[in-house]
Amino acid sequence: MTERLRIGTRGSPLALIQAENVGAALLRAYPDVALDYRVVRTSGDRILDRPLAEVGGKGLFTKEIEQALLDGQIDLAVHSMKDVETFLADGLCIAAMLPREDPRDVLLSAGGERLDMLPQGARIGTSSIRRQAQLLHRRPDLRVVPFRGNVQTRLNKLQAGEAEATLLAAAGLKRLARLDLATEVLDTDAMLPAAGQGAIGIEARASDTTVMAMLERIDHRATHLCVAAERAMLAALDGSCRTPIGALAELDESGRALRLRGLVARPDGSELHRRERSAAAEDALAMAADLGAELRGLMAPGFFA
């Protein structure tokens, strides 16, 4: 067994907590393993003055960590699965996932109002076009202003009066023990989350059989299947960071049937399509690809212009 594992992660407080969660899972499975955390600064951490869609998309949070993995500087990489590109670099794979945290989004409003009670024309801080599209579809009067940065940075912007409200992932606030800051936890019918939201993924070199075998032991199969289905839908849609897409897969109590909900929209919220499918767990990926194809068929030319 590998005596020491080098774990690559971003350096934000939330990313470090997620890496430590992976480390704790490994130590439960392999009490004698030594862990070495390596912080890798990503482009997404450096570029904070522009929306993700303008500067390269969600891969900005993973590409430097993936390069360190490919170069052999680290043995595994820890990611928020919603930040992971749909198609991985050759030689890399998502080897394991931890149990998924709450996938929902939450609203934080400076005045304590719920979403439907925000005043006309209220400013909502977000750089997610998925959130933007669903917000504007529900409340076309709202004004979306760009918010980037980690959780504390966004909270500081809210407190400074740069917006009346903002949206964050419930999972991140829970892991930071700050869910009490949320004004409203949004139902998934009101705000469908991003594919992979709430899930921590562990990426490794497919050729590293020792590490792959170790990670298999801590893989949460139900989470892995659900997120794989969401990502299969994304792959069929060929969605980019400029495409407002929501996806959420859920297994029933028996673990034998999977329900997948998907959404595509115009960034301005003027048009939005929701569809859902169900299938046996073993057929989930094929079903997800079909759902993605169905949603893609609804995207008329110029849909995202």
C-alpha positions in Angstrom: 0.0 0.0 0.0 1.2 3.6 -0.7 2.6 4.9 2.6 2.0 8.5 1.8 -0.7 10.1 -0.3 -0.3 13.7 -1.6 -3.7 15.3 -1.9 -4.2 18.3 -4.2 -6.7 20.9 -3.4 -7.6 24.6 -3.8 -6.8 26.8 -0.8 -10.1 28.3 0.1 -11.5 27.4 3.6 -14.3 25.3 2.0 -11.9 23.5 -0.3 -9.6 22.7 2.6 -12.5 21.3 4.6 -13.5 19.1 1.6 -9.9 17.8 1.3 -9.9 17.1 5.0 -13.2 15.2 4.6 -11.5 13.0 2.0 -8.5 12.6 4.3 -10.7 11.5 7.1 -12.4 8.9 4.9 -9.0 7.5 3.8 -7.8 7.3 7.4 -10.9 5.4 8.5 -10.2 2.9 5.7 -6.4 2.9 6.1 -5.4 4.0 9.6 -1.7 3.8 8.8 -1.7 6.0 5.7 0.2 9.3 5.9 -1.5 12.3 4.2 0.2 15.3 2.7 -2.1 18.2 1.6 -0.8 20.3 -1.3 -2.6 23.6 -2.0 -2.7 24.5 -5.7 -3.8 28.0 -6.7 -6.1 27.9 -9.7 -7.0 30.5 -12.3 -10.5 30.7 -10.8 -8.9 31.8 -7.5 -6.8 34.5 -9.2 -9.4 35.9 -11.6 -12.2 37.4 -9.6 -13.2 40.5 -11.5 -15.0 38.8 -14.4 -17.8 36.2 -14.8 -16.6 32.6 -15.3 -18.2 32.4 -18.7 -16.0 35.2 -19.9 -12.7 33.7 -18.8 -12.9 30.0 -19.5 -15.6 28.5 -17.4 -15.6 26.1 -14.5 -12.4 24.4 -15.6 -10.6 27.4 -14.1 -11.1 25.8 -10.7 -9.5 22.4 -11.7 -7.0 22.7 -14.6 -3.9 23.5 -12.5 -4.8 20.8 -10.0 -5.3 18.3 -12.8 -1.9 19.3 -14.3 -0.2 18.7 -11.0 -1.9 15.2 -11.0 -0.7 14.5 -14.6 2.8 15.7 -13.7 3.0 13.4 -10.7 3.2 16.2 -8.2 0.1 14.9 -6.3 -1.5 11.5 -6.1 -5.1 12.5 -6.1 -7.2 15.7 -6.5 -10.2 16.8 -4.5 -12.9 18.8 -6.3 -16.4 20.1 -5.9 -18.1 18.0 -8.6 -20.0 21.0 -9.9 -16.7 22.6 -10.9 -15.4 19.6 -12.8 -15.4 19.8 -16.6 -17.8 17.3 -18.4 -14.9 15.7 -20.2 -11.7 14.9 -18.3 -8.1 15.0 -19.6 -6.8 11.8 -21.0 -5.5 9.5 -18.3 -7.5 11.0 -15.5 -10.8 9.8 -14.0 -13.1 10.5 -11.1 -12.2 7.5 -9.0 -14.5 8.1 -6.0 -17.0 10.4 -4.4 -18.0 11.0 -0.8 -21.6 10.9 0.3 -23.4 13.9 -1.2 -24.4 16.8 1.0 -27.6 18.8 0.4 -27.6 19.8 -3.3 -29.9 22.7 -3.0 -29.2 26.5 -3.3 -29.9 28.9 -0.6 -30.8 32.6 -0.6 -29.1 35.1 1.6 -30.8 38.5 1.8 -29.6 41.5 3.6 -33.1 42.4 4.8 -34.2 38.8 5.7 -36.7 38.6 2.8 -37.5 35.3 1.1 -37.1 35.2 -2.7 -40.7 36.0 -3.5 -40.7 38.9 -1.0 -37.7 40.7 -2.3 -38.6 44.3 -3.5 -39.2 45.0 -7.1 -35.9 45.6 -8.9 -33.8 44.1 -6.1 -30.2 43.3 -7.0 -29.1 39.7 -6.8 -25.4 39.0 -6.7 -24.4 35.9 -8.7 -22.0 34.9 -11.5 -23.9 31.7 -12.2 -25.9 31.9 -15.4 -27.8 28.8 -14.2 -29.0 30.7 -11.1 -29.5 33.9 -13.1 -31.7 32.2 -15.7 -33.9 30.5 -13.1 -34.2 33.7 -11.0 -35.2 35.9 -13.9 -37.6 33.3 -15.2 -39.4 33.4 -11.8 -38.8 37.2 -11.1 -38.0 39.1 -14.4 -38.0 42.3 -12.4 -34.8 41.4 -10.5 -31.4 42.8 -11.5 -28.5 40.4 -11.5 -25.1 41.8 -10.6 -21.8 39.8 -10.8 -20.5 38.2 -7.6 -17.3 36.2 -7.5 -15.1 34.9 -4.7 -15.3 32.5 -1.9 -18.2 32.4 0.6 -16.7 35.0 2.9 -16.0 37.4 0.0 -19.6 37.1 -1.2 -20.9 37.7 2.3 -18.7 40.8 2.6 -20.1 42.1 -0.7 -23.6 41.6 0.6 -22.9 43.3 3.9 -21.3 46.2 1.9 -24.6 46.8 0.1 -23.4 45.7 -3.4 -26.7 43.7 -3.7 -29.8 43.0 -1.7 -29.3 39.2 -1.9 -27.1 36.5 -3.2 -27.3 32.7 -3.7 -24.9 30.1 -2.4 -24.8 26.3 -2.3 -26.3 24.8 0.8 -23.6 22.2 0.9 -20.8 24.7 1.2 -22.5 26.6 4.0 -23.2 23.3 5.8 -19.5 22.2 5.6 -18.5 25.6 6.9 -21.1 25.3 9.7 -22.7 28.5 8.5 -26.1 27.4 7.2 -27.7 29.6 9.8 -26.8 32.5 7.5 -29.4 31.3 4.9 -32.6 33.3 4.7 -34.3 30.6 2.6 -33.3 27.1 1.4 -34.7 27.0 -2.2 -36.7 24.0 -3.2 -35.3 22.2 -6.2 -38.5 22.9 -8.1 -37.7 26.6 -7.7 -34.0 26.4 -8.3 -32.6 23.2 -9.9 -29.0 22.8 -8.8 -25.9 22.4 -11.0 -24.9 18.9 -12.0 -22.8 17.5 -9.2 -23.6 20.2 -6.7 -23.1 19.0 -3.1 -20.8 16.1 -4.2 -17.0 15.9 -3.5 -15.2 14.1 -6.2 -11.7 12.5 -6.0 -9.7 12.5 -9.2 -6.8 10.2 -9.9 -4.6 8.9 -12.7 -6.4 5.9 -14.2 -3.0 4.1 -14.5 -2.2 4.4 -10.8 -3.7 1.0 -9.7 -2.6 1.4 -6.1 -4.4 4.7 -5.5 -7.4 3.6 -7.6 -7.8 0.5 -5.4 -7.6 2.6 -2.2 -10.2 5.1 -3.5 -12.6 2.4 -4.5 -12.9 1.5 -0.8 -14.2 5.0 0.1 -16.4 5.5 -2.9 -20.1 6.2 -2.1 -21.7 4.3 -5.0 -25.1 6.0 -4.8 -23.6 9.5 -5.0 -21.3 8.3 -7.8 -24.2 6.9 -9.8 -26.4 10.0 -9.4 -23.6 12.4 -10.4 -22.5 10.2 -13.3 -26.1 10.4 -14.6 -26.2 14.2 -14.3 -22.9 14.4 -16.1 -24.1 12.0 -18.8 -27.0 14.4 -19.4 -24.5 17.3 -19.6 -22.4 15.4 -22.1 -25.3 14.8 -24.4 -26.3 18.4 -24.1 -22.7 19.5 -24.8 -23.4 22.3 -22.4 -20.8 24.9 -21.7 -20.3 27.5 -19.0 -22.4 29.8 -21.2 -25.3 27.4 -21.1 -27.8 27.6 -18.2 -28.3 23.9 -17.3 -29.6 22.3 -14.1 -29.6 18.6 -13.3 -30.5 16.5 -10.3 -30.6 12.7 -10.0 -32.0 10.9 -7.1 -32.2 7.2 -6.2 -35.3 5.8 -4.6 -35.1 4.1 -1.2 -34.5 0.7 -2.7 -31.5 2.1 -4.7 -32.8 0.3 -7.7 -34.6 3.2 -9.5 -33.2 6.6 -10.4 -35.1 9.8 -11.2 -33.3 12.5 -13.2 -34.6 16.1 -13.7 -33.0 18.4 -16.2 -33.4 22.0 -17.2 -32.1 24.3 -20.0 -32.9 28.0 -20.3 -32.0 31.2 -21.9 -29.6 33.3 -19.7 -32.2 36.0 -19.5 -34.8 33.6 -18.2 -37.2 34.3 -21.0 -37.4 30.7 -22.1 -36.9 27.6 -19.8 -37.5 23.9 -20.4 -37.8 21.2 -17.7 -37.9 17.5 -18.3 -37.5 14.4 -16.2 -37.1 10.7 -16.7 -36.8 7.6 -14.5 -35.1 4.3 -15.1 -33.6 1.3 -13.4 -30.3 2.1 -11.8 -28.4 -0.1 -14.3 -30.0 1.9 -17.2 -29.4 5.3 -15.7 -26.6 6.5 -17.9 -28.4 5.6 -21.1 -31.5 7.3 -19.8 -29.6 10.4 -18.9 -28.1 10.6 -22.3 -31.5 10.4 -23.8 -32.8 13.1 -21.6 -29.9 15.3 -22.6 -30.7 14.7 -26.2 -34.3 15.6 -25.6 -33.4 18.9 -24.0 -30.9 19.6 -26.7 -33.8 19.2 -29.2 -35.7 21.9 -27.5 -32.8 24.4 -28.1 -33.8 26.3 -31.2 -31.1 28.1 -33.1 -30.0 31.1 -31.2 -31.5 29.8 -28.0 -28.6 31.1 -25.9 -27.9 34.3 -27.8 
